Amino acid sequence: MKCEICSKNIETTFMNKILGTYIKDDKGKKHTICFECQKKFNTKVKILENIK
């Protein structure tokens, strides 16, 4: 999977869980965000503004 902000590959654990998070927008669509972008944009509003 790729981060929808920086387009970097997101690593997964051995149980296929991502090392990042999913963010839902207003329409209910899930977006994958990496750990680094999560730290950079620390609120849900800022993350949703920066999604490509």
N, CA, C and O atoms as a CHARMM CRD file, in Angstrom:
* protein
*
  208
    1    1 MET  N      0.83900  -1.17500   0.00000 PROA 1      0.00000
    2    1 MET  CA     0.00000   0.00000   0.00000 PROA 1      0.00000
    3    1 MET  C      0.88400   1.23800   0.00000 PROA 1      0.00000
    4    1 MET  O      2.03000   1.20200   0.44900 PROA 1      0.00000
    5    2 LYS  N      0.33800   2.32400  -0.50600 PROA 2      0.00000
    6    2 LYS  CA     1.07800   3.57200  -0.55000 PROA 2      0.00000
    7    2 LYS  C      0.33900   4.64000   0.24800 PROA 2      0.00000
    8    2 LYS  O     -0.88900   4.65000   0.33200 PROA 2      0.00000
    9    3 CYS  N      1.13000   5.53400   0.82800 PROA 3      0.00000
   10    3 CYS  CA     0.57100   6.68000   1.53800 PROA 3      0.00000
   11    3 CYS  C     -0.05700   7.61700   0.50800 PROA 3      0.00000
   12    3 CYS  O      0.52100   7.85800  -0.55100 PROA 3      0.00000
   13    4 GLU  N     -1.21600   8.13400   0.81500 PROA 4      0.00000
   14    4 GLU  CA    -1.91100   8.99800  -0.13300 PROA 4      0.00000
   15    4 GLU  C     -1.44600  10.44800  -0.05200 PROA 4      0.00000
   16    4 GLU  O     -1.92000  11.28600  -0.82000 PROA 4      0.00000
   17    5 ILE  N     -0.53000  10.76100   0.86100 PROA 5      0.00000
   18    5 ILE  CA     0.03400  12.10400   0.93400 PROA 5      0.00000
   19    5 ILE  C      1.40100  12.14200   0.26400 PROA 5      0.00000
   20    5 ILE  O      1.63100  12.95900  -0.62600 PROA 5      0.00000
   21    6 CYS  N      2.31700  11.25700   0.68800 PROA 6      0.00000
   22    6 CYS  CA     3.68800  11.30800   0.17200 PROA 6      0.00000
   23    6 CYS  C      3.99100  10.22300  -0.85900 PROA 6      0.00000
   24    6 CYS  O      5.08300  10.22400  -1.42700 PROA 6      0.00000
   25    7 SER  N      3.08800   9.31800  -1.11600 PROA 7      0.00000
   26    7 SER  CA     3.22400   8.22100  -2.09400 PROA 7      0.00000
   27    7 SER  C      4.34600   7.24500  -1.77300 PROA 7      0.00000
   28    7 SER  O      4.83200   6.54800  -2.66300 PROA 7      0.00000
   29    8 LYS  N      4.76200   7.18900  -0.51600 PROA 8      0.00000
   30    8 LYS  CA     5.78100   6.23500  -0.08400 PROA 8      0.00000
   31    8 LYS  C      5.09600   4.92400   0.30600 PROA 8      0.00000
   32    8 LYS  O      3.97300   4.93000   0.81200 PROA 8      0.00000
   33    9 ASN  N      5.77400   3.80800   0.06900 PROA 9      0.00000
   34    9 ASN  CA     5.21300   2.51200   0.45100 PROA 9      0.00000
   35    9 ASN  C      5.07000   2.42000   1.95800 PROA 9      0.00000
   36    9 ASN  O      5.96100   2.83500   2.69900 PROA 9      0.00000
   37   10 ILE  N      3.95400   1.88000   2.41000 PROA 10     0.00000
   38   10 ILE  CA     3.71100   1.66300   3.83100 PROA 10     0.00000
   39   10 ILE  C      4.02000   0.20400   4.12800 PROA 10     0.00000
   40   10 ILE  O      3.48600  -0.69400   3.47800 PROA 10     0.00000
   41   11 GLU  N      4.88300  -0.02900   5.11200 PROA 11     0.00000
   42   11 GLU  CA     5.24500  -1.39900   5.47200 PROA 11     0.00000
   43   11 GLU  C      4.08500  -2.06300   6.19700 PROA 11     0.00000
   44   11 GLU  O      3.23400  -1.39800   6.78900 PROA 11     0.00000
   45   12 THR  N      4.07200  -3.40700   6.13600 PROA 12     0.00000
   46   12 THR  CA     3.04100  -4.16700   6.82400 PROA 12     0.00000
   47   12 THR  C      3.70400  -5.12500   7.81300 PROA 12     0.00000
   48   12 THR  O      4.87400  -5.48000   7.66400 PROA 12     0.00000
   49   13 THR  N      2.94500  -5.53200   8.81300 PROA 13     0.00000
   50   13 THR  CA     3.43600  -6.50600   9.77400 PROA 13     0.00000
   51   13 THR  C      3.22100  -7.90400   9.20900 PROA 13     0.00000
   52   13 THR  O      2.69700  -8.06000   8.10600 PROA 13     0.00000
   53   14 PHE  N      3.62200  -8.90600   9.95700 PROA 14     0.00000
   54   14 PHE  CA     3.47600 -10.28000   9.48500 PROA 14     0.00000
   55   14 PHE  C      2.01700 -10.71400   9.41500 PROA 14     0.00000
   56   14 PHE  O      1.70200 -11.71800   8.77600 PROA 14     0.00000
   57   15 MET  N      1.12900  -9.97600  10.05800 PROA 15     0.00000
   58   15 MET  CA    -0.30100 -10.29600   9.98700 PROA 15     0.00000
   59   15 MET  C     -1.02500  -9.36700   9.01300 PROA 15     0.00000
   60   15 MET  O     -2.24600  -9.22600   9.08600 PROA 15     0.00000
   61   16 ASN  N     -0.27600  -8.72900   8.09400 PROA 16     0.00000
   62   16 ASN  CA    -0.78900  -7.84000   7.05300 PROA 16     0.00000
   63   16 ASN  C     -1.51300  -6.61200   7.58500 PROA 16     0.00000
   64   16 ASN  O     -2.43800  -6.11100   6.94500 PROA 16     0.00000
   65   17 LYS  N     -1.09800  -6.12000   8.75900 PROA 17     0.00000
   66   17 LYS  CA    -1.59900  -4.84500   9.25800 PROA 17     0.00000
   67   17 LYS  C     -0.58800  -3.77500   8.85500 PROA 17     0.00000
   68   17 LYS  O      0.61700  -4.02500   8.85600 PROA 17     0.00000
   69   18 ILE  N     -1.08000  -2.57700   8.50700 PROA 18     0.00000
   70   18 ILE  CA    -0.17400  -1.54000   8.04400 PROA 18     0.00000
   71   18 ILE  C      0.45000  -0.79900   9.22400 PROA 18     0.00000
   72   18 ILE  O     -0.14900  -0.69800  10.29500 PROA 18     0.00000
   73   19 LEU  N      1.66200  -0.28000   9.01300 PROA 19     0.00000
   74   19 LEU  CA     2.32200   0.54100  10.01800 PROA 19     0.00000
   75   19 LEU  C      1.97300   1.99700   9.72500 PROA 19     0.00000
   76   19 LEU  O      2.82700   2.78600   9.31800 PROA 19     0.00000
   77   20 GLY  N      0.75000   2.32600   9.93300 PROA 20     0.00000
   78   20 GLY  CA     0.19500   3.63900   9.66600 PROA 20     0.00000
   79   20 GLY  C     -1.24600   3.62700  10.12500 PROA 20     0.00000
   80   20 GLY  O     -1.59300   2.95900  11.10000 PROA 20     0.00000
   81   21 THR  N     -2.07800   4.36300   9.42600 PROA 21     0.00000
   82   21 THR  CA    -3.47800   4.40400   9.82800 PROA 21     0.00000
   83   21 THR  C     -4.37800   4.61400   8.62200 PROA 21     0.00000
   84   21 THR  O     -3.92500   4.98100   7.53800 PROA 21     0.00000
   85   22 TYR  N     -5.65100   4.37500   8.83700 PROA 22     0.00000
   86   22 TYR  CA    -6.67800   4.67300   7.85300 PROA 22     0.00000
   87   22 TYR  C     -7.44500   5.89500   8.34300 PROA 22     0.00000
   88   22 TYR  O     -7.78800   5.98600   9.52100 PROA 22     0.00000
   89   23 ILE  N     -7.71500   6.83200   7.44000 PROA 23     0.00000
   90   23 ILE  CA    -8.51000   8.01500   7.75700 PROA 23     0.00000
   91   23 ILE  C     -9.72400   8.01300   6.83500 PROA 23     0.00000
   92   23 ILE  O     -9.58200   7.86800   5.62000 PROA 23     0.00000
   93   24 LYS  N    -10.91500   8.17300   7.40600 PROA 24     0.00000
   94   24 LYS  CA   -12.13300   8.25400   6.59800 PROA 24     0.00000
   95   24 LYS  C    -12.45400   9.71900   6.31600 PROA 24     0.00000
   96   24 LYS  O    -12.37600  10.56700   7.20500 PROA 24     0.00000
   97   25 ASP  N    -12.82000  10.00600   5.05300 PROA 25     0.00000
   98   25 ASP  CA   -13.25500  11.36200   4.73000 PROA 25     0.00000
   99   25 ASP  C    -14.75800  11.48400   4.95100 PROA 25     0.00000
  100   25 ASP  O    -15.39200  10.55800   5.45700 PROA 25     0.00000
  101   26 ASP  N    -15.32700  12.62300   4.57200 PROA 26     0.00000
  102   26 ASP  CA   -16.75100  12.86200   4.80400 PROA 26     0.00000
  103   26 ASP  C    -17.65800  11.92200   4.04100 PROA 26     0.00000
  104   26 ASP  O    -18.77900  11.65400   4.47300 PROA 26     0.00000
  105   27 LYS  N    -17.18600  11.41500   2.90400 PROA 27     0.00000
  106   27 LYS  CA   -17.97900  10.50900   2.08300 PROA 27     0.00000
  107   27 LYS  C    -17.86600   9.06000   2.53200 PROA 27     0.00000
  108   27 LYS  O    -18.57900   8.19700   2.01800 PROA 27     0.00000
  109   28 GLY  N    -16.96300   8.77400   3.50000 PROA 28     0.00000
  110   28 GLY  CA   -16.80600   7.42700   4.01000 PROA 28     0.00000
  111   28 GLY  C    -15.69700   6.63100   3.35300 PROA 28     0.00000
  112   28 GLY  O    -15.51800   5.45600   3.67100 PROA 28     0.00000
  113   29 LYS  N    -14.93700   7.24600   2.43500 PROA 29     0.00000
  114   29 LYS  CA   -13.84700   6.54500   1.77100 PROA 29     0.00000
  115   29 LYS  C    -12.62500   6.50400   2.68700 PROA 29     0.00000
  116   29 LYS  O    -12.27700   7.50500   3.31500 PROA 29     0.00000
  117   30 LYS  N    -11.97200   5.33000   2.75900 PROA 30     0.00000
  118   30 LYS  CA   -10.78700   5.17100   3.59500 PROA 30     0.00000
  119   30 LYS  C     -9.53200   5.58200   2.82300 PROA 30     0.00000
  120   30 LYS  O     -9.37600   5.24400   1.64900 PROA 30     0.00000
  121   31 HSD  N     -8.64600   6.31200   3.49100 PROA 31     0.00000
  122   31 HSD  CA    -7.37300   6.72100   2.92300 PROA 31     0.00000
  123   31 HSD  C     -6.26300   6.18200   3.82100 PROA 31     0.00000
  124   31 HSD  O     -6.37600   6.23300   5.04600 PROA 31     0.00000
  125   32 THR  N     -5.18300   5.66000   3.21300 PROA 32     0.00000
  126   32 THR  CA    -4.06400   5.14400   3.99100 PROA 32     0.00000
  127   32 THR  C     -3.02400   6.24100   4.17800 PROA 32     0.00000
  128   32 THR  O     -2.66100   6.94000   3.23200 PROA 32     0.00000
  129   33 ILE  N     -2.54900   6.37900   5.41700 PROA 33     0.00000
  130   33 ILE  CA    -1.58500   7.40700   5.77500 PROA 33     0.00000
  131   33 ILE  C     -0.42400   6.73700   6.50100 PROA 33     0.00000
  132   33 ILE  O     -0.63800   5.92300   7.39900 PROA 33     0.00000
  133   34 CYS  N      0.82100   7.08300   6.11000 PROA 34     0.00000
  134   34 CYS  CA     1.99700   6.49200   6.76000 PROA 34     0.00000
  135   34 CYS  C      2.25500   7.16600   8.11000 PROA 34     0.00000
  136   34 CYS  O      1.66400   8.19800   8.42700 PROA 34     0.00000
  137   35 PHE  N      3.13900   6.56600   8.88900 PROA 35     0.00000
  138   35 PHE  CA     3.43400   7.03500  10.23200 PROA 35     0.00000
  139   35 PHE  C      4.09200   8.41600  10.21100 PROA 35     0.00000
  140   35 PHE  O      3.80600   9.24600  11.07400 PROA 35     0.00000
  141   36 GLU  N      4.97700   8.67500   9.23000 PROA 36     0.00000
  142   36 GLU  CA     5.67400   9.95400   9.16900 PROA 36     0.00000
  143   36 GLU  C      4.70900  11.09600   8.86300 PROA 36     0.00000
  144   36 GLU  O      4.79900  12.15900   9.47800 PROA 36     0.00000
  145   37 CYS  N      3.79100  10.89400   7.92500 PROA 37     0.00000
  146   37 CYS  CA     2.80400  11.92300   7.59800 PROA 37     0.00000
  147   37 CYS  C      1.82600  12.12300   8.74900 PROA 37     0.00000
  148   37 CYS  O      1.30500  13.22100   8.94400 PROA 37     0.00000
  149   38 GLN  N      1.58100  11.07400   9.50000 PROA 38     0.00000
  150   38 GLN  CA     0.71300  11.16400  10.66200 PROA 38     0.00000
  151   38 GLN  C      1.32700  12.08700  11.70900 PROA 38     0.00000
  152   38 GLN  O      0.61700  12.86700  12.34500 PROA 38     0.00000
  153   39 LYS  N      2.66500  12.00000  11.89000 PROA 39     0.00000
  154   39 LYS  CA     3.34600  12.86800  12.84200 PROA 39     0.00000
  155   39 LYS  C      3.41300  14.30200  12.32400 PROA 39     0.00000
  156   39 LYS  O      3.28300  15.25100  13.09800 PROA 39     0.00000
  157   40 LYS  N      3.61700  14.46200  11.00300 PROA 40     0.00000
  158   40 LYS  CA     3.75600  15.78800  10.41100 PROA 40     0.00000
  159   40 LYS  C      2.44100  16.57100  10.46600 PROA 40     0.00000
  160   40 LYS  O      2.42500  17.74000  10.85200 PROA 40     0.00000
  161   41 PHE  N      1.34300  15.92300  10.08000 PROA 41     0.00000
  162   41 PHE  CA     0.02400  16.54500  10.10700 PROA 41     0.00000
  163   41 PHE  C     -0.76700  15.87800  11.22700 PROA 41     0.00000
  164   41 PHE  O     -1.36100  14.81900  11.02400 PROA 41     0.00000
  165   42 ASN  N     -0.77600  16.49600  12.40900 PROA 42     0.00000
  166   42 ASN  CA    -1.25600  15.79700  13.59900 PROA 42     0.00000
  167   42 ASN  C     -2.76600  15.84000  13.80900 PROA 42     0.00000
  168   42 ASN  O     -3.24900  15.22300  14.75800 PROA 42     0.00000
  169   43 THR  N     -3.53400  16.53500  12.97600 PROA 43     0.00000
  170   43 THR  CA    -4.98500  16.49900  13.13900 PROA 43     0.00000
  171   43 THR  C     -5.63500  15.91100  11.89100 PROA 43     0.00000
  172   43 THR  O     -5.05700  15.93300  10.80400 PROA 43     0.00000
  173   44 LYS  N     -6.83000  15.39100  12.06200 PROA 44     0.00000
  174   44 LYS  CA    -7.54500  14.76800  10.94600 PROA 44     0.00000
  175   44 LYS  C     -7.85100  15.78800   9.85200 PROA 44     0.00000
  176   44 LYS  O     -7.82100  15.45300   8.66800 PROA 44     0.00000
  177   45 VAL  N     -8.14300  17.02400  10.23700 PROA 45     0.00000
  178   45 VAL  CA    -8.46400  18.06900   9.26100 PROA 45     0.00000
  179   45 VAL  C     -7.25300  18.37700   8.38800 PROA 45     0.00000
  180   45 VAL  O     -7.38300  18.50500   7.17000 PROA 45     0.00000
  181   46 LYS  N     -6.06500  18.49600   9.00700 PROA 46     0.00000
  182   46 LYS  CA    -4.84500  18.77700   8.23900 PROA 46     0.00000
  183   46 LYS  C     -4.48900  17.62400   7.30700 PROA 46     0.00000
  184   46 LYS  O     -4.02300  17.84800   6.19000 PROA 46     0.00000
  185   47 ILE  N     -4.70400  16.40100   7.75800 PROA 47     0.00000
  186   47 ILE  CA    -4.41100  15.22900   6.93200 PROA 47     0.00000
  187   47 ILE  C     -5.33200  15.20700   5.71200 PROA 47     0.00000
  188   47 ILE  O     -4.86900  14.98500   4.59400 PROA 47     0.00000
  189   48 LEU  N     -6.61400  15.43300   5.91200 PROA 48     0.00000
  190   48 LEU  CA    -7.57100  15.40000   4.80600 PROA 48     0.00000
  191   48 LEU  C     -7.32200  16.52700   3.81100 PROA 48     0.00000
  192   48 LEU  O     -7.60600  16.36100   2.62500 PROA 48     0.00000
  193   49 GLU  N     -6.79600  17.67600   4.26100 PROA 49     0.00000
  194   49 GLU  CA    -6.47100  18.77100   3.35100 PROA 49     0.00000
  195   49 GLU  C     -5.30700  18.43100   2.44700 PROA 49     0.00000
  196   49 GLU  O     -5.24600  18.92200   1.32000 PROA 49     0.00000
  197   50 ASN  N     -4.37000  17.59400   2.91100 PROA 50     0.00000
  198   50 ASN  CA    -3.14900  17.30600   2.16800 PROA 50     0.00000
  199   50 ASN  C     -3.20700  16.03700   1.33300 PROA 50     0.00000
  200   50 ASN  O     -2.21500  15.69800   0.68800 PROA 50     0.00000
  201   51 ILE  N     -4.32100  15.32700   1.31700 PROA 51     0.00000
  202   51 ILE  CA    -4.44900  14.11800   0.51000 PROA 51     0.00000
  203   51 ILE  C     -4.52100  14.51900  -0.95400 PROA 51     0.00000
  204   51 ILE  O     -5.24100  15.44600  -1.32300 PROA 51     0.00000
  205   52 LYS  N     -3.75800  13.80200  -1.79000 PROA 52     0.00000
  206   52 LYS  CA    -3.71800  14.11000  -3.22900 PROA 52     0.00000
  207   52 LYS  C     -4.96400  13.66700  -3.93400 PROA 52     0.00000
  208   52 LYS  O     -5.08800  13.85300  -5.14500 PROA 52     0.00000
